């Protein structure tokens, strides 16, 4: 192999971008390369995706059919129709694990060192991760919607409202991605991250309106549940889909639409700067 | 050569982790087009130095220019001109070899077609074409290291950092890497090679900086470093360990410096001025003293001994074993 090395034509990289516009274009191009990288991971490890889909589908079946027969709704209505928006949001929450593990895996391996020694945009690694996870979330949502339609769930307020509800759910996923990126940077060990995420995510779903209407919980628990960011997205999407079980007397329940936009923005405002600071800290 | 022409010019680099200095005033000048060895034991600061010079790590004091550009103020210019291959293969192991090289090419801002063509060339050159579309996970350690090296060479870098490139490789793969390094340098690339393998530095590097506890303790060619502890040495192995004392007395009379004793191998050695005179004298004197020698010989000092001499301690134990062969 060595004899051929000298024949390699000398390639020269384009000079660094000088203007803000050129920098932005490169940041977008580099971010897209990293997005494709993460998508290629999904293609190369489809079994991970299968496992990842099994959980929400299992929840639909177990809660919808086994426990669901004994579940009551405050205002009446089909429990499975109540359940599906909750499962949508819950699946987005569990995406936290995939994001954090992916980031931790990168940081633990030497590949991030190579990225950082190259003339690529600093933002590309995290931007690519968050874009790829969003694309993945769209695929997951499509699958879940089909799954929901099969078990009798439907949207009742027209396609516009339904898409708005999906938009809110993806906004939550986007915010959660950045929580995951931060987690992955703070705990740079994929195994540890996997162990942390489930115990953190499970109580968050249990203490929400995903499976049980907060009105049916003890007062204090109901209040915690209604203020849960996950609940806001679920309540707002139930309202937009026209599914039963939204509403309630508390301020949080009355303003779920506002909170479903507000909570993710708050999370982003906290975790985007934290993640970027942490990423830059890798050079210390 | 002024420092501006140098491929690498570092002055007074300091990097502190808590109370400990990983680098404690490191000065390093590497001229263009050579392999420069950075030799030192684990924890000497080799990797810290490479990470600073390749813009991965900030430092507390000093300054460094690589390929003529400041590693802090002109990091992007530096990054366009360097390649980095570390101790662990820095590739995406989920992706295939080809996907890796195309991705890195794109991140160097090559066009899509150019990146693909370059990936194909490198796969061919590094004998990876047959595994181009397999996931990196299925690669052997040697293949992964070759892919890593290929990724460092997408742009034919002006300065290539090789941080212990052969650690953990089998002898065949190690020779492959050595060959690749030699032909790169023939093509004009400057290589900074860190290693704890004395043999590797001896084989590849024109100049060697010996570093210990974060600073350069000696610098020169391999021969110069060896010369620092004198020229030829006479070495006597006695049959009976009890005769080490008398043998040492004889060697001391012949040698130009205090003899070194190694009780485990029953070995006495000392530097000598005149090779053949020393040898015949040793044979006669040992016989007179009634010492039964198992082996008497002359040899050049190893880089290992130079290292011991310069730093006051041996290189890593496994390294000594490595180079003993």
Interface residues (C-beta under 8 A of the other chain):
Chain A: X1 X2 X3 X4 X5 X6 X8 X10 X11 X12 X13 X14 X15 X16 X26 X29 X30 X33 X36 X37 X40 X41 X44 X45 X109 X110 X111 X112 X113 X114 X115 X116 X117 X118 X119 X120 X124 X283 X284
Chain B: X51 X54 X55 X56 X57 X58 X76 X77 X79 X80 X82 X84 X86 X87 X88 X89 X90 X91 X92 X93 X94 X95 X99 X103 X104 X106 X107 X108 X109 X110 X114 X118 X121 X122 X124 X125 X126 X127 X135 X146 X151 X153 X154 X155 X156 X176 X179 X180 X182 X183 X184 X186 X187
